[in-house]
Amino acid sequence: MTLLTKVKETIIKYDLLSTGDKILVAVSGGPDSLVLLHILKRLREDYDLQLHVFHLDHMLRGEESIVDAEFVKQIAHKWEVPITVERYDVKSYQQRMELSLEEAAREVRYDFLFKYLKKFNLTKIAVGHHANDQAETILMNLLRGAGLKGLAGIFPKRDQVVRPLFELTKQEINNYCQRYNLESRLDKTNLDTIYYRNKIRLELLPSLIKEYNSNLINTLQRNAEILQGEEKFLVQSTIEVMNRLLLKETPHQLVILKNKFSELHLALQRRVVKRTLKLLSGQEQGFYYHHIESIIDFILTGETGTQIDLPQQMVVALNYEQVIFKIGGRADKKTNYFEHKLSVGEIKVLDLGLEVKTKVVKNTYPWKKELNNPNKAHLDLSKVGFEFYLRQRKEGDRFYPLGMKGSKKIKDFLIDEKVPLARRDKVPIFTTLEGEIFWVAKLRIDERFKVVEETKKILIIEIVNLRRS
């Protein structure tokens, strides 16, 4: 069986592609993504596909990542596929969101992919995950103590994301590169065992294959396929159970029937609790095994009128036959409202645990070199003025995020930027004396206040010593 035939069978098996699909192909320049693009190019006529390449420069490897981007551009042009390239300071995002570097890179990458999927009116996103990636993911999740979902690994299709190389091994991909003379870029960070996934890939997985199971990649793939089927069944069962339990649902509160919850099997109780927490918080991170178990124990044995506090401002309370999950209850330590009037040229130390520095420079100042510093904003002085306010967000706040058409609510913007709920009231908002927002600190300036060719003087505002919260 040829590799192309194997990919076609994978596509049919998991219903990955449809005739006429418009696909955004994530291409890093490595062998996996090059093979993905090459195969999709070969399948263009079979499926009447339209392809568009996307490449993200994570700005983690200096000149090397710039060369990677140029390499992918040349490949796309050579193969006559349109391409979009973005640069983003992932390291800064990682520090701001307090994530691992791998998690931060993944979030930024998929945010861009879905942005351009919508912008270009495309139908699917294709990524180059393969069988070895699946094996690494399963082993990582096993060692971390993940449940069934973690052991099910990567799914071949999730929403609009498809993985046509899903059943290929890394060796098959390397062989394909040799056969078609596909020269790829090497990301040297993939060889650094300081990263957890790399350690699994380079040390643990080869050792297990050599010493215990030479067919381990396929074995883990088969197990994952079985577990994915069971995971889908349990997810659907949980949804059906939730529909029977649910008494009330608002953006900040979910109320379920205590007696019906108590009758559930422990496996479904855990899933109901996890699903409820995710619905309210918008994420699965931050809640661990001991949180889930303590919630279940509280529901089954707690007294009416009592409550427990959890991470992310979550509260679980008992009220007769009701279990109330609420975000922002007793655990909500609301930030006192702040507002400060500032002037250009002064250095102001605020009770927010931050220092604000301001200065004015001529339009010849090399301000673009500082664009990657999220603590600095570069603005048109004539539009901001010499005095302005730094304040807390207010209900109904809107601004015009740089690079976007139209305005957006600050609340929605902070959600899109994945700023945790507990930190949203602490984000400094800069406004003119008239109240127009020109900078959501550390995140985005307003399109209307950006530096343009006609700008004569540039106002630079810098925040330093921002206290972590």
C-alpha positions in Angstrom: 0.0 0.0 0.0 1.4 3.4 -0.9 1.5 6.2 1.6 -1.0 8.2 -0.4 -3.5 5.3 -0.4 -3.1 5.0 3.3 -3.9 8.6 3.8 -6.9 8.3 1.5 -8.2 5.4 3.6 -7.7 7.5 6.8 -9.6 10.4 5.2 -12.5 8.1 4.4 -12.4 6.2 7.7 -12.7 9.4 9.8 -14.6 11.5 7.2 -11.9 14.2 7.2 -12.5 15.8 3.9 -15.5 16.6 1.7 -15.6 17.6 -2.0 -15.0 21.3 -2.4 -13.3 21.8 1.0 -11.4 25.0 1.4 -8.5 24.1 3.7 -6.1 26.2 5.8 -3.0 24.1 6.1 -0.7 24.7 9.1 2.9 24.5 7.8 5.8 25.0 10.2 8.5 24.0 7.6 9.2 20.6 9.3 8.8 17.3 7.6 5.3 16.5 9.0 3.7 19.7 7.7 5.6 19.6 4.4 4.3 16.0 3.8 0.8 17.2 4.8 0.9 20.0 2.3 2.4 17.9 -0.5 -0.2 15.2 -0.1 -3.1 17.7 0.0 -1.7 19.2 -3.1 -1.8 15.8 -4.7 -5.4 15.3 -3.6 -6.6 18.7 -4.9 -8.2 17.3 -8.0 -9.7 14.2 -6.3 -11.6 16.4 -3.7 -11.7 19.7 -5.7 -9.8 21.3 -2.8 -8.7 24.9 -2.3 -5.6 25.2 -0.2 -4.2 28.1 1.8 -1.0 27.9 3.8 -0.6 29.4 7.3 2.7 29.8 9.0 3.3 31.3 12.5 6.7 32.7 13.5 6.7 32.1 17.3 9.6 34.5 17.7 11.4 32.0 19.9 14.5 31.3 17.9 15.6 34.7 16.5 17.0 34.6 13.0 16.2 30.9 12.6 12.5 31.4 12.8 12.7 34.2 10.3 14.4 31.9 7.9 11.8 29.2 8.6 9.1 31.7 7.5 10.9 32.6 4.3 11.4 28.9 3.6 7.7 28.2 3.9 6.9 31.2 1.7 9.1 29.8 -1.0 7.5 26.4 -0.8 4.0 27.8 -1.0 4.9 30.0 -4.0 6.7 27.1 -5.7 3.6 24.8 -5.2 1.3 27.7 -6.2 -0.6 27.8 -2.9 -1.5 31.2 -1.3 0.1 31.8 2.1 -0.4 33.9 5.2 2.5 34.4 7.7 2.1 35.9 11.2 4.7 36.8 13.8 3.8 36.7 17.5 5.7 36.9 20.7 4.7 33.6 22.3 7.2 34.0 25.2 5.5 37.2 26.3 2.1 35.5 26.0 3.3 32.6 28.0 4.5 34.8 30.9 1.3 36.9 30.8 -1.0 33.9 30.9 1.2 31.8 33.2 1.3 28.8 30.9 4.0 26.3 29.8 5.7 27.3 26.6 4.1 24.4 24.7 0.6 25.4 25.9 1.1 29.0 25.1 2.4 28.2 21.6 -0.6 25.9 21.0 -3.1 28.5 22.1 -1.6 31.3 20.0 -1.3 29.0 17.0 -4.9 27.8 17.1 -6.2 31.3 17.8 -4.6 32.5 14.5 -5.8 29.4 12.6 -9.4 29.9 13.6 -9.1 33.7 12.9 -8.0 33.1 9.3 -10.4 30.2 8.8 -13.2 32.7 9.4 -11.6 35.6 7.7 -10.9 33.7 4.4 -14.3 31.8 4.6 -12.5 28.4 4.7 -14.1 25.1 5.8 -11.3 23.2 7.6 -7.9 23.5 9.3 -5.4 20.7 8.5 -2.6 19.9 10.9 0.3 17.4 10.6 -0.2 15.2 13.7 0.7 11.6 13.1 0.8 8.2 14.9 4.0 9.0 16.8 2.5 12.3 18.1 -0.5 10.2 19.3 1.8 7.8 21.1 3.7 10.7 22.8 0.5 12.4 23.9 -0.9 9.2 25.4 2.3 8.5 27.4 2.4 12.1 28.6 -1.2 12.0 29.7 -0.6 8.6 31.4 2.3 9.9 33.4 0.4 13.0 34.4 -2.5 11.0 35.7 -5.0 11.9 33.1 -8.4 10.1 32.9 -10.1 8.4 30.0 -10.1 11.6 27.8 -6.4 12.0 28.3 -5.7 8.3 27.4 -7.8 8.7 24.3 -5.2 11.1 23.0 -5.5 13.2 19.9 -8.7 12.8 17.9 -8.4 12.6 14.1 -11.1 15.2 13.7 -12.2 17.8 16.2 -14.7 20.4 15.1 -13.1 21.9 12.0 -9.6 20.6 12.7 -8.6 17.5 10.7 -5.4 15.3 10.8 -5.0 13.5 7.5 -1.6 12.0 8.5 -3.1 10.6 11.7 -2.3 6.9 10.9 1.2 7.4 9.5 4.3 6.8 11.6 7.2 9.2 11.7 9.3 6.8 9.8 6.8 6.7 6.9 6.8 10.4 6.8 10.6 10.6 6.7 10.6 7.9 3.9 8.1 10.0 1.9 10.3 13.1 2.3 13.2 11.1 0.9 11.2 9.7 -2.0 9.9 13.2 -3.1 13.1 15.1 -2.2 11.3 17.2 0.4 13.9 19.2 2.2 12.5 20.4 5.5 13.6 22.8 8.2 15.0 21.6 11.6 13.7 23.1 14.7 16.6 22.6 17.1 14.3 23.0 20.2 12.7 19.7 19.2 16.0 18.1 20.3 16.2 19.7 23.7 15.1 17.3 26.4 14.4 20.1 28.8 10.9 20.1 27.3 8.7 17.3 28.6 7.3 16.2 25.2 10.8 16.0 23.8 12.0 13.9 26.6 9.1 11.4 25.9 9.9 11.4 22.2 13.6 11.1 22.4 14.1 8.9 25.5 11.1 7.1 26.9 9.3 6.1 23.6 12.4 4.6 21.9 13.3 2.7 25.1 9.7 1.2 25.4 9.8 0.2 21.7 13.2 -1.3 22.0 12.8 -3.1 25.4 9.0 -3.9 25.6 7.0 -3.6 22.4 8.4 -3.1 18.9 4.9 -2.4 17.7 4.1 0.1 20.4 3.1 3.0 18.1 0.3 0.9 16.5 -0.7 -0.6 19.8 -1.2 2.8 21.4 -3.1 4.0 18.3 -5.5 1.0 18.5 -6.1 1.6 22.2 -6.7 5.3 21.6 -9.3 4.4 18.9 -11.2 2.2 21.3 -11.0 4.8 24.1 -12.1 7.6 21.8 -15.3 5.7 21.0 -16.0 5.2 24.7 -15.2 8.8 25.4 -17.7 10.0 22.8 -20.3 7.7 24.3 -19.7 9.0 27.8 -19.7 12.6 26.7 -23.1 12.1 25.1 -24.4 10.3 28.1 -23.2 13.1 30.4 -25.1 15.7 28.2 -28.3 13.6 28.5 -27.9 13.3 32.3 -27.2 17.0 32.6 -30.5 17.8 30.8 -32.3 15.7 33.4 -30.5 17.2 36.4 -30.5 20.9 35.4 -32.9 23.3 37.1 -31.4 26.6 36.2 -28.7 27.9 34.0 -27.2 31.4 33.7 -23.8 32.7 32.6 -22.7 32.7 36.2 -24.7 29.9 37.8 -25.8 26.3 37.3 -28.3 24.6 39.6 -28.8 20.8 39.6 -31.0 18.4 41.5 -29.2 16.9 44.4 -31.2 13.7 44.7 -30.9 12.8 41.1 -27.1 13.5 41.2 -26.8 11.2 44.2 -28.4 8.4 42.2 -25.8 8.5 39.4 -22.9 6.1 39.1 -19.6 7.7 40.4 -18.2 7.8 36.8 -21.1 10.0 35.7 -21.0 12.1 38.9 -17.4 13.0 38.1 -18.3 13.9 34.5 -21.3 16.0 35.5 -19.1 18.0 38.0 -16.3 18.4 35.4 -18.7 19.5 32.7 -20.5 22.0 35.0 -17.2 23.6 36.0 -16.1 23.9 32.4 -19.4 25.4 31.4 -19.1 28.1 34.0 -15.3 28.8 33.9 -14.9 28.3 30.1 -11.9 26.0 30.6 -10.9 22.6 32.0 -7.5 23.8 33.4 -7.3 24.6 37.1 -9.5 21.9 38.5 -7.8 18.6 39.5 -8.8 15.2 40.8 -8.9 16.3 44.5 -11.3 19.2 43.6 -13.7 16.9 41.8 -13.7 14.3 44.6 -14.2 17.0 47.3 -17.1 18.4 45.4 -18.8 15.0 45.1 -18.2 14.3 48.7 -19.6 17.7 49.7 -22.8 17.2 47.6 -23.4 13.7 49.1 -22.6 14.5 52.7 -22.8 18.3 53.2 -25.4 20.2 55.1 -28.0 22.6 53.6 -26.8 26.2 53.7 -23.1 25.4 53.5 -20.7 25.9 50.6 -17.1 25.3 49.6 -14.8 27.6 47.7 -12.8 26.5 44.7 -10.2 27.9 42.3 -11.2 30.5 39.7 -13.8 32.1 42.1 -16.0 29.0 41.9 -18.4 28.2 44.7 -20.5 25.1 45.3 -23.4 25.5 47.7 -26.2 23.3 49.0 -29.8 24.5 49.3 -32.2 21.8 50.3 -32.5 19.6 47.2 -30.4 21.9 45.1 -26.7 22.0 44.3 -25.7 25.5 43.2 -22.5 26.0 41.2 -21.6 29.7 41.1 -18.7 31.6 39.7 -18.0 34.8 41.7 -19.7 33.9 45.0 -18.2 34.3 48.5 -14.8 33.6 47.1 -15.0 36.7 44.9 -12.6 39.2 46.3 -13.6 42.2 44.1 -10.8 44.6 43.2 -11.5 48.1 44.6 -12.3 50.5 41.8 -9.3 52.5 40.7 -8.9 55.6 38.6 -5.8 57.8 38.3 -5.2 61.0 36.3 -1.7 60.9 34.7 0.4 63.5 32.8 3.0 63.1 30.1 6.5 63.2 31.4 5.9 62.0 34.9 6.7 58.7 36.6 3.9 57.6 38.7 3.9 54.7 41.2 0.4 53.6 41.8 -1.2 51.5 44.6 -1.9 48.9 41.9 1.6 47.6 42.4 2.8 49.1 39.1 4.9 52.0 37.9 3.9 54.0 34.9 6.5 55.9 32.8 5.7 58.2 30.0 7.8 60.1 27.4 7.3 61.9 24.1 9.7 61.3 21.1 9.9 62.5 17.5 8.5 60.4 14.7 12.1 59.5 13.7 12.4 57.5 16.9 12.9 53.7 16.1 9.7 52.8 18.0 9.0 49.7 15.8 11.9 47.9 17.5 9.9 48.0 20.8 6.7 46.6 19.4 7.3 43.2 20.9 7.3 44.6 24.4 3.7 44.2 25.7 4.5 46.6 28.6 4.9 49.5 26.1 2.3 51.4 24.1 3.3 53.6 21.2 0.6 56.2 20.4 -0.1 59.4 18.4 0.4 62.2 21.0 -2.0 64.6 19.1 -4.8 62.1 19.5 -4.2 61.1 23.2 -3.2 64.5 24.7 -0.8 65.4 27.5 -3.2 64.2 30.2 -5.2 61.0 30.4 -6.7 58.5 32.8 -5.7 55.0 34.0 -8.7 53.2 35.4 -10.5 49.9 36.0 -12.8 48.6 33.3 -16.5 49.6 33.4 -19.7 47.9 32.3 -20.2 48.6 28.6 -16.6 49.7 27.8 -15.8 49.4 24.1 -12.8 50.1 22.0 -11.4 49.5 18.5 -8.7 46.8 18.8 -5.7 47.4 16.6 -5.9 45.3 13.4 -9.7 44.8 13.7 -12.6 46.4 11.9 -15.2 47.9 14.2 -15.4 48.1 17.9 -15.5 45.4 20.6 -16.6 45.2 24.2 -13.7 45.2 26.6 -15.4 42.2 28.4 -15.5 40.2 25.1 -12.0 41.2 24.2 -10.6 40.0 27.6 -12.4 36.7 27.2 -11.0 36.2 23.7 -7.5 37.0 25.1 -8.1 34.3 27.7 -7.5 36.6 30.6 -8.8 34.7 33.7 -11.9 36.1 35.3 -10.2 36.8 38.6 -7.7 39.1 36.8 -10.0 41.0 34.4 -10.9 43.8 36.9 -7.2 44.3 37.5 -6.3 45.0 33.8 -5.4 48.8 33.6 -7.5 50.6 31.0 -6.1 53.9 29.6 -8.5 56.6 28.3 -8.4 60.1 27.1 -9.8 62.9 29.2 -13.0 62.5 27.1 -13.2 58.8 28.1 -12.1 57.2 24.8 -10.1 54.0 25.5 -6.7 54.0 23.8 -4.9 51.1 25.5 -5.9 47.9 27.2 -2.6 47.6 29.0 -0.3 44.8 28.0 -2.8 43.5 25.4 -3.8 45.9 22.6 -3.9 49.6 21.7 -6.9 51.2 20.0 -6.8 51.4 16.2 -7.7 55.1 16.3 -4.7 56.1 18.3 -1.9 54.2 16.5 1.1 55.9 15.0 0.7 56.7 11.3 2.8 58.4 8.7 1.3 61.8 9.6 2.2 61.4 13.3 4.6 64.1 14.4 5.2 63.1 18.0 4.9 59.7 19.6 3.7 59.1 23.1 5.3 56.1 24.8 3.7 54.7 27.9 5.5 52.0 29.8 4.2 49.8 32.6 6.8 48.2 34.8 6.9 46.1 38.0 3.4 44.9 37.3 2.5 42.7 40.3 1.5 39.1 39.4 -2.1 38.3 40.4 
